Amino acid sequence: MSTISSPAGASRDYKAINFAEKLSLFSEQWSQRVIAEMNDYQFKLAKLEGEFIWHDHVDTDEVFIVLEGKLRIDFRDGAVHLGAGEMFVIPKGVQHKPYAESETKILLVEPRGVVNTGNEESDRTRQNDIWI
């Protein structure tokens, strides 16, 4: 960790964010945890297993980055298969349904305030803006 002076003269501690360390802090499936923000965008970690629900995000694109495991994202007219080290951008307004046969760890990038199930209320809807 390095300490660097900011322009105003105050010191800041700079520390890298370790995905494995952050992922070890929670076990709940389909519940996103915020690890950083950039402008109005949040970086969220999640653990997925099984099937999610059909939903969309009418006002924003959504980025899925697979850190570990395999993820299939179904669309009404096809699917994309992602492995570790791969990402996919889902355009706003496109209905999708993620599925992970076994536990998969992902990083999501989306604007602050995006609800995980879009406008669909379900037992999979989780509290937003939980930081770890």
Rosetta blueprint (number, residue, H / E / L):
1 M L
2 S E
3 T E
4 I E
5 S E
6 S L
7 P L
8 A L
9 G L
10 A L
11 S E
12 R E
13 D E
14 Y E
15 K L
16 A L
17 I L
18 N L
19 F H
20 A H
21 E H
22 K H
23 L H
24 S L
25 L L
26 F L
27 S L
28 E L
29 Q E
30 W L
31 S L
32 Q L
33 R E
34 V E
35 I E
36 A E
37 E E
38 M E
39 N L
40 D L
41 Y E
42 Q E
43 F E
44 K E
45 L E
46 A E
47 K E
48 L E
49 E E
50 G E
51 E E
52 F L
53 I L
54 W L
55 H E
56 D L
57 H L
58 V L
59 D L
60 T L
61 D L
62 E E
63 V E
64 F E
65 I E
66 V E
67 L E
68 E E
69 G L
70 K E
71 L E
72 R E
73 I E
74 D E
75 F E
76 R L
77 D L
78 G E
79 A E
80 V E
81 H E
82 L E
83 G E
84 A L
85 G L
86 E L
87 M E
88 F E
89 V E
90 I E
91 P L
92 K L
93 G L
94 V L
95 Q L
96 H E
97 K E
98 P E
99 Y E
100 A E
101 E E
102 S E
103 E E
104 T E
105 K E
106 I E
107 L E
108 L E
109 V E
110 E E
111 P E
112 R L
113 G L
114 V L
115 V L
116 N L
117 T L
118 G L
119 N L
120 E L
121 E L
122 S L
123 D L
124 R L
125 T L
126 R L
127 Q L
128 N L
129 D L
130 I L
131 W E
132 I L
